[in-house]
């Protein structure tokens, strides 16, 4: 009986001691540590259910932050945690990866969480996201810049175009237009593909030369000499008819005071007029001791008959006299020129042979 009592007492004492130990141990444990700003417990530390005296746990930087300084280790001592020395800062994504003809607006910054704008050079079009955001893994979003293209250039009737490619014209490319022969280009002779996918000017057109312009060009002639003005006359039609034939007066030096009146026939007169280009003008040649200048002396047939008391012979004609005189003058000038040329050649020949000039 006594042995049984001793066994029960021992069991009670052991249980009491165990309870005391558990109470002491529980009183020495630390509570779950709290993370500071921008830090979190590591995955290994999160697996612990109790934090007894002397246990060590670790902190790390939160998502989007990187370690600036410190280790992040804390220790439980007398139910309190030691201070963490871990300092974290935001991740800096830096300058985005460069792409051809792509630009970025970095005015908002490149740190974690910041958003930047993406755009392209002039003449290029953005394909993809127009914004990028900085994450813990880097910049998000993908985009590229494609060159702007215009529609196929319009054809022109009665003209030719320089663009012969099957592809569409790209930004900055120029298309030339040329009209066929006989057509005029209306508008700009070239158009360029612009940054907005439109041409900088409308296509030209080719218009044919109008009939009036062709006639004007083909029949253009030099300005002719205006006809000589003829003063109006108050004489009768019969008197004007008589004046159409001009008289050539020849004065003989041996018989002063006597004159011979000659009148040209109408048919010969008209042919001479056409040859000399004059209008009803006749020359009067006066033969004497000295040559005199020819002058026009238009008179009526009736007045000549009254002055000399005789009839005028209408069958005699010396209207070709000016033509003969012109031919003679031209011949004389030609002879003089030939003579001068001959003397000049003789002089040159004499100088070349070292002889005296021949006169």
Buried (B, 14 or more C-beta within 10 A) or exposed (E): EEEEEEEEEEEEEEEEEEEEEEEEEEEBEBEEBEBBEBBBBBEEBEEEEEBEBEBEBBBBBBEBBEBEEBEBBBBBEEEEBEEBEBBBBBBEBEEBEEBEBBBBEEEEBBBBBBEBEBEBEEBBBBEEEEEBBBBBEEBEBEBBBEBBBBEBBEEBEBBEBEBEEEEBBEBEBEBEBBBEEEBBBEBBEBBBBBBEBEBBEEBBBBEEEEEEEEEEEEEEEEEEEEEEEEEEEEEEEEBEEBBEBBBBBBBEEEEEEEBBBBBBEEEEBBEBBEEBEBEBBBBBBBEEEEEEEBEEEBBBBEEBBEEEEEEBEEEEBBBBBBEEEEEEEEEEEEEEEEEEEEEEEEEEEBEEEEEEEEE
